[in-house]
Amino acid sequence: MTFGANAATVITDATGLLLGAKGVTVSGALYDVQFVDGTYSEVYGASSPLFTTLSDGLAAMNAILYEVVQSPGPRDYEFQPEWVNGCQFGSQLCRFVTPYFDETQGAVWFSIGENYPWLKAADEVYTLPVVPQFGSGDWVWARWTVASATVPEPSGLSLALVALAAAMMARRRAKGLTTAVQAIC
């Protein structure tokens, strides 16, 4: 199931569990995000982080907190964080983790966005270095991908109408040339 919100569309399973979102805006670009449980190595393997600056890592976390978690859907994810894939049931807090490559440090770090349902203004974003086997029950990895732009293909009827219009214009032009030649002769 999908539910629209701002630019983002949240993705849930049949029970309302939040699996991720499509079309999340981070630093002016669109991304899709999937919430995945496990260790850093299990989730990302040897792949490089999508984000390469601290500011993009922090922007990604804020996008999750304000575009995805506070989006309309079948559940209130802001006040029921256990309904986010990867966060434990009964948890009063869910931490979203996004890795980024810090060029100044020359290492992979991650930014963490915490959704405190009991104090809306206390959402926090901070950074820590990555430990390959790191993972926790109230932490969920945010696996980001660049959003694919879908370009709709024209329908058969649209193509037929364009071809018909082109044929009519060609015939009209040919008739106009014939009339002009007759007028000269």
N, C-alpha and C positions, 0 to 999 in steps of 0.2 A: 504494500500500500504506500502511496505517497500523499503528502499533504504540503501545500504551498505556504511559504512564509517569506516575506521580503523577497530577496532574490533566491533564497535557498528553498529546496523542497526536501522535507524530511522523509526518510525511508524507514518503514517499520515492518515487522512480521505480522502475522494474523492476530497475535495476542496483544499487539501494541508496543512490543519491545523495540526501542529505537536502535536501528542498525547503522544509521549514517545519514548523509544528506547529499544532494546534488545541487550544483550551482551556488556554492558558498563563495562569497566575495572575500578575497584576502589581498590586500595591497593593490586593489584595482583589477585583479585577475580572478577568473572563475575556476573553482576546484570542486571536486567531489571528495567526500570524506567517508571512510568506513571505520566503525568502532570495532576493534579486534582485541581479544584477550590473549595473553601469553607473555613470553619474555621478548626482549628486544630482538634477539637472534631469531626466534621463531617467527616473529611478525615481519621483520625486514630482511633477514638474511644478510647477504653481502651488498645489498643495494644501497646507493647513496641517498641521503635525505633529499627530499624535493626542495625544501627551503634552505637557503644558504646564508641568511643573515639573522641576527638576533631580532631585528625589528619585524621580519617576516614571520619568524617563529612565534613571537608575541601576538602579532596580528592574527595569525591562524588560531591561536587559543581564544582570543577575544571574539573571533568570528563564531567559534563553536559555542561559546557562552551566550552570545547575544543574537546570533542568527539561527542557531540550531536548537539549543536547549530551551530557549524561550519561545520557540515556534509553536503554532497550534498543531495539535495532533490528537490521537486517541487518548493520550495520557498527559499529565502535567509533569514533564521531565524535570522542570526546575525544582519542584517540590516533592518529586518521587524519583530520585536519582537511581534507585534500584531497577527502574524500567529502561536503563541504558545498557545495551549489550556490553558485557564485560565487567559491569559493576555488580557487587554483591547485593542480593536481596536483603532487605532490612537495613541497608547502609543509609546513613543520613547525609552522605557526601560522596561525590564522584569526582575523581581527578582525571582529566583528559590530558594525554601526553603526546606531544608532537616533537620528533627529532628535527634538528637543523644542524648544518655544518657551520661552525663559527670560524670564519677565515682568520680572524685575529689570533685565535687559540690553536688553529690547525687541527681541530678535533670535533667530533660529533657531540653535541649537547642536546638537551631537550627542554622545551618549555612546557610548563604544567599549568593548566587552568583548573581551578577548583570551584565547583558549584556548591555553595553553601545554601541550602534551601531555607534555612531558618533566619538568615540575614542576607537579604538580596544584595546589599551594597558591598558585601565582603568577598565577592568573587575575586580571586587572586590569580596572578600570572607571574611565575618566576622560572628560573632556569637552573639546571643541574647538569653535571657531566654524565654521559651515557655509560652504563655498565652493561656489557652484552647479555648477562643472564638476569637483568633486572626485570621484575614484574611483581604485581601485587593485586590483591583482591578488589581493592577500591580504586585501582588505577586502570584505565583503559587506553590502549594505544589508538591514536588517530592516524589511520593510514590514508594519506592524501594522494590524489592523482589529478592531473590537469583535466578539467572538464572538456569533453569532446563536444564540439559545435556540430549540431546536426543540421544539415541543409536538406530541406525537403525536396524530393524529386518531383518534377512536374508530372501531372496526371496525363493519361492518354488523351483525354478530351482537350486539355490545354494545348498539347502539342498539335492536335488536329486543327484547332481553331487558329493557331499561329500559321500553320501551313496553308489553310484556306485563305487567310488574310493576305499572305504573301502571294498566292496564286492570283487572287483578285487584283492586287496592285500591279503585278506583272502584266496581266491581261489589259488592264486600264492603260498602263504605260504604252504597251504595244499598239493599242487602238489609237492612242493620242499621236504616236509617231506616224501611223498610217494616214490619219487625217491631215497631219502637217505636210506630209509628202504629197498628198493629193492636192492640197491647196497651192503648193509651189508649182506643180505641173499644170 
